[in-house]
Structure formats: structure tokens, C-alpha cells
Amino acid sequence: MLSSLIIIGIIVIIALVLISKMVVIVEQGEVKVVESFGKYVRNLEPGLHFLVPILYNVKRRVSLKQIPIQIDPQSVITKDNVIVEIDEAIKYHVTDVRAFVYENQDSVTSMIQDCQSNLRGIIGKMDLNAVLNGTEEINVALYESVKDITAGYGLSIDRINIGEISVSDEIVNSMNKLITASRDKESTITISEGKKQSVILESEAKASEMEIDSEARAKQTKIDAMARAERMSIDATAEAERIRVITEAEKQKIIEINQAIEASKLTPEALQYLGIEAFKHVVENNHNTVIMPSNLTELGNVPALKKLWDASEK
């Protein structure tokens, strides 16, 4: 009876062990790799699964979640032979479970080594100043250089971030001196450029002022010339009008005298007498200059004129 109970107990225990081996629970965000006598069979997705004991067994649990890792700082030499300490932070996830488990002994370690190696190559092509001011460019370049390599490990890198970049105190002091010298140089250049620009602006202002003055004087000269020409034209017009009026008056006077002579019916002798009388009054005035005609001898033949001449001699 006792032996029967022992046998039943052993059977129950074996059954429980077998049942525990048969039932496989896979949590969300992971898969389990199933093998049969050391050969890959399939992946178990999240949920409840049953396996035949001994024939199948779970080789490994693989997380499909994004995994962050921090890589220890490494020494890298820049293009200008400066040693810097750089650390990296990587975020990755498994994309191919079979390649991740079977294609590489340690896919994560291989990924880290590739990132470190490619980082050394990238930094070696940059000088210190570019490294300190180009972390984002380094991140992009490093990601592009390793994404295809890690795909062969069944991994996908989501992001690589360059962390702290450390340099020796000696390099820091040298950089500070260089920055100070560079700032002083830029300040001197800025001041010189300012003075140069000021001189240029002043010269341009003077040239512009001279040009404006010259144009103003030219315009004023033109205006004055036009004004003088206009005044001369007005004066000439007025003089011409005055001469025309005088001429018209003299003409009218002569016409009227001729008309009066014709109306008086005077004989030639009477006209000669009147001329002699007028000449007499001219001669009697000491302020008059008398121009004698060329036919003076003929005037002497006139009796009246002869008497006048004789009287003037007395």
C-alpha cells in the first residue's frame, strides 16, 4: 500500500514537471526562441503556448523593447593631435531575433565596438574646435556609419548621442588664450573697419555736398543768364518800341509841316527868307555850333543874307 502511494506520488510529480515544461507564457514586448535538439525552430510570440517536453525547449528570451546603454568614455585623437575623452549613449532594439541570437556571439558588444571604432574615424578627421562645436553633426555621421552594420546583428540603432567631451587643463588654457587672442583680433578688425567706413562715408558726404553745391551754382548761373537775357530782350523790345514811336512822331511832324507849307502857298523866296531868319537866330546864340554849307558863295548872292553878313561883321 505504501509503495503504491510512493509510485503514485512520483507519477504526479513527473506529470507536474512535464506540465510545467509544456506550458510557456510569453510576456508582451518579448519573444522566446524555441529549439529542438539544439536547432532553431521558431519564435514564440506574446501569450500562452504549449510545448512537448524533451522534444522542444525554450533556448532564450529576447526583449523587443528599446534598450538604452551608456558606453564608457574612450580616448580619441583629433585631426590636430589633441586627445579628448568622449562617451556615448545608444538606444537600440532587436529587429531580427534569429540573427540576434545565432548570427553573432554577442551582438550588443559588437555594436558597441563598431560605434567606438567609427567614432574614432570621424573624430580623427576633425580638429578640436569642430569637435567641440559639432556634436550634432558627429551624431548624424556616426549613426549613418553604423546603422547598416548593426542590421546584420539583428539590431537597429534608434539614436546615438555624444555625451561629455573632456580635454586636459593644458588644452583648455591654450584654447582660452586662443579665444581671447581671436576676440582681440576681431575687435581690432571691427574698430579698423568702423574707422575705414567712417572715412569713406565722410568722403562720400563731402563729395556729395560739393556736387550739390556745383549743381546749385550751375542752376543759379543758368537762371541768372536766363534772367539777363529776358531783361535784355525786354529792354530791346522797349527801345525798339521807343524808336518806333519817335520815328512815327517825326514822320507825322514832317508830314504836318509839309502839309502846312503846301497850305501856306509860300514862294521859294519866302521860304529862303524864313530859313535865313532861322539861321540868324542860331548864329546869335553863342552856345550853338554852326556848320556852314559848302555853297556859302551862293548864299552871298542872296541880298538879304548879304545884309545879315555885313551886319554881323560890324
LOPATI-327758 format. One record per residue (C-alpha): residue in one letter; x, y, z. Coordinates in steps of 0.05 Angstrom, whole numbers, plus 5000, padded with zeros to 4 digits. Layout:
N
NODE,a,X,Y,Z
...
END
This chain:
314
NODE,m,5000,5000,5000
NODE,l,5055,5048,5018
NODE,s,5095,5031,4957
NODE,s,5034,5044,4914
NODE,l,5027,5114,4945
NODE,i,5100,5128,4932
NODE,i,5093,5107,4860
NODE,i,5031,5150,4851
NODE,g,5067,5209,4883
NODE,i,5126,5200,4836
NODE,i,5079,5197,4776
NODE,v,5043,5261,4799
NODE,i,5109,5297,4808
NODE,i,5133,5275,4740
NODE,a,5066,5297,4710
NODE,l,5071,5365,4743
NODE,v,5142,5374,4718
NODE,l,5121,5354,4648
NODE,i,5062,5401,4651
NODE,s,5107,5458,4674
NODE,k,5153,5443,4616
NODE,m,5095,5441,4568
NODE,v,5065,5509,4588
NODE,v,5104,5570,4564
NODE,i,5080,5641,4578
NODE,v,5110,5698,4536
NODE,e,5101,5769,4562
NODE,q,5085,5830,4519
NODE,g,5146,5862,4487
NODE,e,5187,5799,4482
NODE,v,5194,5733,4446
NODE,k,5223,5666,4464
NODE,v,5267,5624,4420
NODE,v,5247,5550,4414
NODE,e,5298,5496,4396
NODE,s,5294,5423,4382
NODE,f,5356,5384,4400
NODE,g,5398,5448,4392
NODE,k,5367,5470,4326
NODE,y,5326,5534,4318
NODE,v,5253,5520,4307
NODE,r,5212,5584,4316
NODE,n,5197,5644,4359
NODE,l,5141,5645,4410
NODE,e,5101,5709,4407
NODE,p,5069,5740,4470
NODE,g,5014,5695,4500
NODE,l,5005,5623,4526
NODE,h,5039,5566,4489
NODE,f,5046,5490,4498
NODE,l,5109,5452,4480
NODE,v,5124,5378,4480
NODE,p,5175,5367,4535
NODE,i,5243,5338,4516
NODE,l,5227,5347,4442
NODE,y,5224,5423,4447
NODE,n,5254,5472,4496
NODE,v,5260,5548,4504
NODE,k,5330,5570,4486
NODE,r,5328,5644,4504
NODE,r,5282,5702,4520
NODE,v,5294,5763,4476
NODE,s,5265,5832,4491
NODE,l,5238,5872,4433
NODE,k,5234,5937,4473
NODE,q,5280,5996,4462
NODE,i,5342,5988,4505
NODE,p,5387,6045,4526
NODE,i,5461,6034,4542
NODE,q,5516,6080,4564
NODE,i,5584,6068,4533
NODE,d,5645,6083,4577
NODE,p,5687,6144,4556
NODE,q,5742,6130,4506
NODE,s,5804,6169,4486
NODE,v,5802,6196,4415
NODE,i,5855,6237,4378
NODE,t,5831,6296,4336
NODE,k,5860,6318,4269
NODE,d,5903,6370,4304
NODE,n,5931,6316,4351
NODE,v,5891,6333,4413
NODE,i,5868,6276,4458
NODE,v,5796,6282,4481
NODE,e,5752,6237,4524
NODE,i,5683,6223,4494
NODE,d,5626,6180,4520
NODE,e,5566,6155,4480
NODE,a,5494,6137,4495
NODE,i,5459,6089,4449
NODE,k,5386,6069,4443
NODE,y,5371,6006,4403
NODE,h,5321,5949,4394
NODE,v,5322,5879,4365
NODE,t,5292,5873,4296
NODE,d,5314,5802,4276
NODE,v,5312,5753,4334
NODE,r,5344,5695,4297
NODE,a,5403,5738,4273
NODE,f,5410,5769,4342
NODE,v,5415,5701,4376
NODE,y,5451,5659,4325
NODE,e,5490,5704,4276
NODE,n,5535,5735,4329
NODE,q,5561,5711,4395
NODE,d,5547,5778,4429
NODE,s,5510,5826,4383
NODE,v,5508,5883,4434
NODE,t,5583,5881,4446
NODE,s,5595,5880,4372
NODE,m,5550,5941,4363
NODE,i,5588,5979,4417
NODE,q,5655,5962,4387
NODE,d,5633,5985,4318
NODE,c,5607,6051,4347
NODE,q,5673,6064,4382
NODE,s,5714,6047,4321
NODE,n,5673,6092,4274
NODE,l,5674,6148,4325
NODE,r,5750,6147,4326
NODE,g,5750,6152,4250
NODE,i,5701,6211,4249
NODE,i,5737,6250,4304
NODE,g,5805,6237,4271
NODE,k,5782,6277,4210
NODE,m,5761,6338,4252
NODE,d,5800,6390,4290
NODE,l,5786,6404,4363
NODE,n,5744,6466,4351
NODE,a,5699,6429,4302
NODE,v,5691,6371,4351
NODE,l,5671,6417,4408
NODE,n,5621,6454,4365
NODE,g,5595,6398,4321
NODE,t,5566,6344,4366
NODE,e,5501,6341,4326
NODE,e,5540,6331,4262
NODE,i,5581,6276,4296
NODE,n,5517,6242,4320
NODE,v,5489,6241,4249
NODE,a,5554,6217,4217
NODE,l,5563,6161,4269
NODE,y,5491,6138,4261
NODE,e,5498,6135,4185
NODE,s,5563,6096,4190
NODE,v,5538,6040,4236
NODE,k,5464,6031,4220
NODE,d,5476,5982,4163
NODE,i,5530,5944,4202
NODE,t,5486,5933,4263
NODE,a,5428,5910,4218
NODE,g,5469,5847,4206
NODE,y,5469,5834,4281
NODE,g,5392,5836,4283
NODE,l,5395,5904,4316
NODE,s,5370,5973,4297
NODE,i,5401,6035,4328
NODE,d,5348,6087,4343
NODE,r,5394,6142,4365
NODE,i,5466,6156,4383
NODE,n,5484,6215,4428
NODE,i,5554,6241,4441
NODE,g,5559,6257,4514
NODE,e,5611,6298,4550
NODE,i,5675,6316,4513
NODE,s,5733,6326,4560
NODE,v,5802,6354,4546
NODE,s,5862,6366,4591
NODE,d,5870,6430,4632
NODE,e,5930,6449,4590
NODE,i,5889,6446,4526
NODE,v,5833,6485,4560
NODE,n,5881,6541,4579
NODE,s,5910,6543,4509
NODE,m,5841,6546,4480
NODE,n,5822,6603,4526
NODE,k,5884,6642,4505
NODE,l,5869,6628,4432
NODE,i,5797,6651,4441
NODE,t,5820,6714,4476
NODE,a,5870,6729,4421
NODE,s,5818,6715,4368
NODE,r,5769,6762,4402
NODE,d,5821,6816,4408
NODE,k,5838,6808,4334
NODE,e,5765,6811,4315
NODE,s,5755,6872,4359
NODE,t,5815,6907,4326
NODE,i,5789,6889,4257
NODE,t,5720,6914,4275
NODE,i,5747,6980,4300
NODE,s,5790,6988,4238
NODE,e,5732,6972,4192
NODE,g,5690,7022,4230
NODE,k,5741,7077,4222
NODE,k,5750,7058,4148
NODE,q,5675,7060,4138
NODE,s,5671,7127,4174
NODE,v,5725,7157,4129
NODE,i,5690,7130,4067
NODE,l,5623,7158,4089
NODE,e,5654,7225,4106
NODE,s,5689,7229,4038
NODE,e,5625,7209,4003
NODE,a,5587,7262,4042
NODE,k,5637,7316,4024
NODE,a,5636,7294,3951
NODE,s,5561,7294,3951
NODE,e,5560,7363,3984
NODE,m,5608,7391,3931
NODE,e,5567,7360,3876
NODE,i,5504,7391,3904
NODE,d,5537,7459,3911
NODE,s,5565,7455,3840
NODE,e,5497,7436,3813
NODE,a,5464,7492,3853
NODE,r,5514,7543,3827
NODE,a,5505,7518,3756
NODE,k,5430,7524,3762
NODE,q,5436,7593,3793
NODE,t,5483,7615,3736
NODE,k,5434,7588,3686
NODE,i,5376,7623,3720
NODE,d,5416,7689,3723
NODE,a,5435,7683,3649
NODE,m,5363,7670,3630
NODE,a,5341,7729,3673
NODE,r,5392,7775,3640
NODE,a,5373,7751,3571
NODE,e,5300,7762,3587
NODE,r,5315,7833,3613
NODE,m,5357,7848,3551
NODE,s,5301,7823,3508
NODE,i,5251,7866,3546
NODE,d,5297,7927,3542
NODE,a,5309,7916,3468
NODE,t,5235,7909,3456
NODE,a,5223,7973,3495
NODE,e,5278,8011,3459
NODE,a,5252,7988,3392
NODE,e,5183,8010,3412
NODE,r,5210,8078,3435
NODE,i,5248,8088,3370
NODE,r,5186,8067,3331
NODE,v,5144,8118,3369
NODE,i,5195,8174,3359
NODE,t,5202,8156,3286
NODE,e,5128,8157,3277
NODE,a,5123,8224,3313
NODE,e,5178,8254,3270
NODE,k,5146,8226,3208
NODE,q,5080,8255,3228
NODE,k,5113,8321,3244
NODE,i,5146,8325,3176
NODE,i,5080,8307,3142
NODE,e,5045,8361,3181
NODE,i,5100,8413,3164
NODE,n,5097,8394,3090
NODE,q,5022,8400,3093
NODE,a,5027,8468,3127
NODE,i,5077,8493,3075
NODE,e,5033,8469,3019
NODE,a,4973,8502,3052
NODE,s,5010,8569,3063
NODE,k,5024,8578,2988
NODE,l,5094,8608,3004
NODE,t,5140,8624,2946
NODE,p,5211,8597,2944
NODE,e,5237,8667,2961
NODE,a,5194,8669,3023
NODE,l,5219,8601,3045
NODE,q,5291,8625,3035
NODE,y,5277,8685,3078
NODE,l,5248,8644,3133
NODE,g,5310,8599,3131
NODE,i,5356,8659,3136
NODE,e,5317,8684,3196
NODE,a,5324,8617,3230
NODE,f,5398,8615,3214
NODE,k,5405,8685,3243
NODE,h,5378,8663,3310
NODE,v,5425,8604,3310
NODE,v,5485,8647,3297
NODE,e,5467,8698,3350
NODE,n,5469,8644,3404
NODE,n,5540,8636,3430
NODE,h,5527,8565,3453
NODE,n,5509,8539,3384
NODE,t,5559,8508,3336
NODE,v,5544,8528,3264
NODE,i,5564,8485,3206
NODE,m,5566,8527,3143
NODE,p,5542,8495,3078
NODE,s,5591,8482,3022
NODE,n,5554,8530,2976
NODE,l,5568,8590,3020
NODE,t,5584,8634,2959
NODE,e,5515,8622,2933
NODE,l,5485,8646,2999
NODE,g,5523,8711,2990
NODE,n,5486,8724,2925
NODE,v,5421,8727,2966
NODE,p,5412,8802,2982
NODE,a,5381,8790,3049
NODE,l,5435,8742,3071
NODE,k,5489,8792,3048
NODE,k,5458,8846,3092
NODE,l,5457,8798,3150
NODE,w,5531,8781,3138
NODE,d,5550,8853,3136
NODE,a,5514,8868,3199
NODE,s,5549,8811,3235
NODE,e,5618,8838,3214
NODE,k,5602,8906,3244
END
